[in-house]
Amino acid sequence: MPMSETVEMLQAILGAIDEGIHVVDANGISIFYNHVAAKLDGLTPEEVLGKPLLEVFPSLDRHSSTLLTVIANGEPIFNKPQAYTNWRGVRVETINTTLPVRVGKRLVGAVEVAKDIGKLKELSEKLLDLQAKISKPKKAKRGQKAVGDGLSFHFADILTANDRMMQLIDRARRAARTSSPVLIYGETGTGKELFVQSIHQASARSSQPFIAQNCAALPATLLESLLFGTVKGSFTGADDRPGLFELADGGTLFLDELNSMPLDLQAKLLRVLQDGEIRRIGSSHSTRVDVRVIAAVNEPPLALVSKGAMRTDLYYRINVVSFELPPLRDRREDVFLLVRHFLEKYNQKFQMRVQGISDEVSALFSRYDWPGNVRELEHVIEAAMNMVEGDLIEAEHLPLHLLDRMSGIALFPAEKSSRGMGLVPKTGQLSLPEVLRDVEEQMIEQAMRETEGNILRAAKLLGIPRQTLQYKLSQRSGANR
């Protein structure tokens, strides 16, 4: 292939990449500048190509420009924030990875890959400003508790009839008396933040700040400055700003999806947990903070350690008190308790009077595994409330995607048959609701026989609350009169 075609192909490839690509030669003259970089900088390629870098970006110099720094020392720079103003006066903020380009041993230029973080940084700084305002508790009148951040959850808000969950709540109430770090594991949608807020609200820190940060929501560089703060001049465009640790002083900092935090940042978090001191980015002195750290992960912690997503030393330091929240499929007695709660919530919110769910929906809910847990159940009820017209939520009111997933549910699984349930739906010409009612009656009859009429044991066998089984039995006895 001729050299000219190779060059054209290379330029086409670099031009198609959806990140800013800027290449300069050894003299700092721009020789490649793709459309994404042009869009980030608010310029056109024609205004940049063939010109000295500092002429186009006059706010930079040979020390603050990552491209010129790499040309000067020949060393790569990874994920470095840079803020600058182009010759039109437009301020640009990026995270850059800049690499030397060599032909043999000779340095011939540098290539930079830039990601725009201007809007994201602006949002994070607004978040910090907002947190700074709300983290200062309002002065309480005599006899009133100080109001800090408007938290809404307490242990009393955790609805459960599950023995394991009640034991966890009891343990959490005791843990609320101390300031030890806490690690919570639970699948997505199990209510980790509700649990965390309840611990904070039951603690002596309840009148102090509670700040939550999802570690997966920001790039590593922004997350570090958000957590620890910055001093003016620590990098181009940096200002004096406190981080979340300083804003949460005296209170609780909740770090969700901790395993998304880069390992080097986990090491800095470990030092804070050990020493109780933080150092702003670019600062030479430390500040002592009194913050209780509660972290959450949605994968088993030891599995995260095993695959290198969580530092072993951090795991042992933050896992002083630990909780593993069970998924909804392991606390089926809570399904209908939560259904009633969400019906009441959305009846009030939508000014409706839906009384409950049909037998068909009840049977489906009993067998469904709820991979999205409590959050999924709430969204299903909310979606159905938008469709229902009468007093009951029927299967036709459920979201289509849920019905698609439920279509594969075995209403009479193999483990039931092996225990002698022997359920046989009388399909024939019956409709789906009639089949489900028939199967439900068979399951109730068999469960009552197996437990010799013990309603509590039969309800556990069926995976429904005792009150629900009593209600269904009373309906059947009334229909038989």
N, C-alpha and C positions, 0 to 999 in steps of 0.2 A: 504494500500500500504506500503510495507517495506520501512524503512528509507533510505536504500541504493538507492532504485529506485527513491524516492523523491529527493534525492540529485542529482542523475544523471539527472532527469528531469529539476531541477532548473538550473543546469550547462548548459544543452542543450538550455534552454530558453535564459539565459544570453549570451551564445555563439552566438546565432542567431541574437541578437540585432546589428544594424548597427552603433552603437556608441561605443567608447572605454569604457570598464568596468574594473575597477581595485579595488580589495577588499584586505584590509590588516586586520590582527588581532590587538588586543590591544597592541602588542609589535612591530607593524610596519612590520610584516612579510607578504609578499604577499601570499594570499591563493586562489585568483582567478584572472585570467588575460586573457581576451578574445582575439581573433585573430585580432579584429579591434584595440584594444589598442596596441597590439604588432606591428601592421603595422604602427600606428602613431609614436611609439617610435623607430622604426627601430630595434626591437629586436624579439626574439622568446619567447613563454611562458616558455620554459624550462630555459631560461636565467634569468627569473624573479621569478618564483614560488618557494616558500620555502626560499627566500633570504630576508635579511633586505632591506627596501626601499632605504635607503641612500647608501647602497653598490652598488646598480644597477644604481642609479642616484646621483653620487657624487657631482654634482653642487648644489643640494638642501641641506637644513638643516632643523632642527625641526621647524623653524619659516617660511621658505619660502615654505615648502611642505604643500599643502592644506590637504592631507590625515592625516599627523601627527598633523597639527593644530587642526583638528576636533577631533582626538583622545585625544588631550591634554585638550580641553575645552568643548567637547561634544556638540558644537553648529554647525548647518549646515552652509555651505557656498554656495551661489548661483552665478553662472555665473561669476566666478573670472578668469581673464586671468593669465596664468602661462607660463613662458618660462624657459627651463632647458636643460641641456646637459646630455645625457646618457653616460654610461661608454665607449661606442665606440667613443665618441666625436661628436655625431650627435645632432644638436640643434633642439629642439622641442618646438612649441608654441601651446597652447590649451586654450580653455575656459572650466572651470571645475565647475560642481556642485557636492559637496561632502557632504555626509550625514552620521551621526553617526548610528551605528548598535547596538541595545540593545537587550538583552534577559532579560525580566523583567525590572528591573531598572539598571542592570549591563551593562556597555559599553564593548562590546566584539570586536569592530573593526569599520571600516569605509569603505564606498563604494563610488567610484568616477565615474561619467559619464563625459567623456571628448570629446570635439569636436575640431577637428583640424582647427586652424585658421592661421597656418603658412603662407600658400600661399596667403590667403586673406589679412593678415596683411602686407605681403611684397608688394602686389599690392596697398594697401591703402597708404603705405609709399611712394611708387613710385609716386602715384597720388599727394601726398602732395609735394614731391620734384618738380614735374612738375608744380604744381600750383604755388609754390614759385618762379619758374623761370619766368613763363608767367605772373604772377600778377604784375611784376615790369614793368611799362610802359616804352617803349623805348623813348629816348629823341627825341622830334620832331624838325625838322628843322623849321626855321622861316616861318610862314604862313601855317604850316601843323599841323594837330591834332595829338596828341600823340597816338601811337598804343599800346593797352594793350593786349587784349586776342584774337584778331581775330574774334570778333563777326560778324555775317553775316546778322542779321535781323533788319529792321527798320519798322516803321509804314507803310511806302510806300509799303512794301513787303506783307502786309496783303490784299489779294484780296477779295473784297466783294462789292456786290450791295445791301446788306441787311441793312435796316434802323437801326435795332437794333445793328448790328455790327458796323455801322458807328458812332452811338451814343457812344458805348463803346470805340471806338478808340479816339473820341473827349474827353471823360472823362479821358482816360489814358494819353493823351497828357498833360492835365492840372495837373494830379497827378504826372507826371514826374518832375514837377517844385519843388517838395518838397522831403523830406527824410522820410516821414511817412511809417510805415509798410503797406504792401499790401497783401491781401488774394484773390486768384483767384480760382474759382470753374469751372470745366468743365469736361465733359466726356473724356475718353481716346481718343486721336487723334484730339481734337478740336483746338490744336495749342497754348497750354498754355505757353510753353517756348518761342515760337515766340513772343507772347504778352509781356512776361517778358523781353526778350532781347530788344524789342522796347522801353519799358519804360526806361530801363537803358541807351540805346543809345540816347534817347531824353533828358536825365537829365544832370545836371552839373557834374555828376559822370562818364560820358561816357569815359573819358580818364583814369579812374581808374579801378581796377580789377572787373571783373564779374565772379563769381564762382557758379556753379550749383552742387547740390548734391541730389541724390535720396535717401530719408530716408529709403526706403524699400530695398535698395541694400546691406546693411551691418547689421551684428548682432549689438545689442544695445551697447555692450561694445566697439566695434570698432568704431561705429558711434560717441560715446561720445568723444573718444580720437581724432578722426578725426576732429570733430567740435572745440573742446576746446584746443587740444594739450596736451602734457605730459611733465613732468620733469623727469630727470634721477632718477631711483630708486623708482618711484611712484608705480611700480609693477615690478616683476622680468623680466628683459630684456628691460624695458622701457628706452627710450633715451629722450634727450631734443629736442622736436619738436613743432613748432608752429601749431596751428589748423587752420581750414578754416576761422574762424572769424578774426584771426590775418592776414592771407593772403589776406582777402578781405577788410582790413582796408582802408577806404576812398571810397570804391566802394559798390557793391551790392552782397549779398549772396542769391541765390535762393534755397529754400528747397522744393523739389518736393515730393509729397505723404507724406505731413507732418503728416497725421493721422497714418502713420506706425511708427512714433517715439514713444517709450515707454513713459508712463505718467511721470515717474520720470525725464526723460530727457527733456520732455516738460516743467517741472517746472524750470529747469536750463535755458532753452531758454527764458522763461518768465522773469527771473531775468536779462538776458542780454538786453532784450527789454526795461525793466524798468530802469536799471541802466547804460547801456552802458559799462559794464565791464565784462570781462571774467576771469576765473581762470583755469589755466592748471591743469590737473589731477595730484594730488600730490603736488601742489604748495600751499604756505601759503599766497601769495600776488596776488592781482588782477591787470589786465592790462586794461586800457581804450581803446575801439575801436570805430571807427566811421563807422558803417556798416548799409546800408539799407537792411532790410530783406523783401524778397518777398517770400511768401509761396503759394503752390498750393495743392489742393485736388481734387479727382475725384468722390467724393460723396458730397451731400449737407452738408455744414458745420454744420447747426443746427441738422441734423440727426446724425452726428458724435458726437456732444456734447451729444445728447440725449442717445446714446447707449454707452457712456463712452470712445469713441476712441479719443476724443480731450477734453482737460481740458477746463472748462468753462471760467476760468480767462485768459487762453491763447487766446481763441477765441475772447474775447472782447478786448484784447490788440493788437492782430495782425490784427483784422478786422477793422482797421481804415479806409482804403480804400478797397473796395471790388468790384470784377467783376465776373459776371457769364456768361461764354462764351456759346452761344447757340450751340446745336448740328447741324450737317449738315442737318438733316431732317427738321429743323425749318428755314433753310435759303436755300431753294431749288433753288432760283434764282442764287445762287452762284455755283451750281453744274457744269454748262456748262462753266462758267467763269474759274473755276478751271481746268476743262478738257482741255480747250485751253492752259492754263498755263503749265500743266504737259506734254501736247503734245509737246510744244515748248521746254521744259526742256529736255525731253528724245530724241527728234529729234536731239538736239545739242549734247547731251551726247553720243548717239549711232550713230551719223552721218547718220540720216535717214530723210525721207521727208514725213511722214504720215500727211495727210491733215485734218483728222477729224474722227468722228465716224459715223457709219451708222444709218439710221432711226430706225432700230430695237434696236440697242444699246442705242440710244437716248431715246426711249420709255421705255426701261428697267431701265435706269438710273433715269428717271423722277419719276418712281414709287417706286424705291428701297429706304429703310429707312437708309441705310448707318450706321449700328451700330458702325463701326469703325471710322466713321467720315472722316475728310479730309485725315488722314493718310491712311485709307482703300482705298479711291478713288485714291490716288497717287499710291499705290501698285498695284491696279487693272490696271491702265494705264501702269505702268512699265511692269507688267506681259504681258499685251496684246501686247506691243511694241516688246516683244521678240518673238511673234508668227506671227505678221502681215507680209504679203508679198506685199500687194498692197498699195493703197493710203488711205484706210479707215480701221478702226478697226471694225470688224464684231463680231457678238455674238460668233462665233466659236473660236475667238481669246481670249475670256475672260477666266479667271481661272476657272477650273471645280468646285472648292468649291463655287465660287460665283454663277455660273449657278445653282448649287444645291439649294442655298438659294433663288435665284431669281425665281425658278420654282414655288414657292408658292405665288408669288406676284399677287394680284388682280389688273388687268389692268383697271377695272371699278368698284371701290369700292362702298359699299352700300350708303355712304353719297352722292356720285355723283348721284346715281339712285334716291335717295329720293329728290334730287333737280331737277329731271327731265332730267338727262343726257340721260337715255334710250339707252345705248350703247349695240348693239347686234353684235358680231363678226360673219362675214359670213364664218364660218369654212368650211363646205363641204370638198372639195378636196384641199383647199388652203394650202400653206406652212405657217410655222410660220411667216416669214417675211411679207408675204402678209396679214396675219391676223392682224399683228401689224400695218402695214401701213393703213389698213382699219379702225382699231380702232382709230388710231391717227387722221385720217381725220374726223371721226365722232366727236371726242372730240373737235377738232378745230372749226368745224362748229357749234357745240352746244355752245361753249364758246363765239364765235363771236355773235351768236343770243342773248345769255343771256346778253351780255354787249352792245348790239346794235352797234356792229362794233368798239367798243373802244379797240384798240390793247393793250394798257397798262393794262387795267383792265382784258382783256382776258388772257394776259400772266400771270398775278398774279393768276388768277383762275386756269390756267393750271400748274402753278409752274415752268415756264421756263422764261428765259430772254426775254425782248421785242424784242431784235434784232433777237433771234432765231425764234420767232413767225413770225416776218416780213419776214425772209428768207424763212420759210416754206410756207407762203402765196404767196410770189413771185414765188416760185417753182410751186405751184398749178395753179396760174394764167397763167404761161408760158406753163404748160402742157395742159391747156384748150384752148389754141389758135388754 
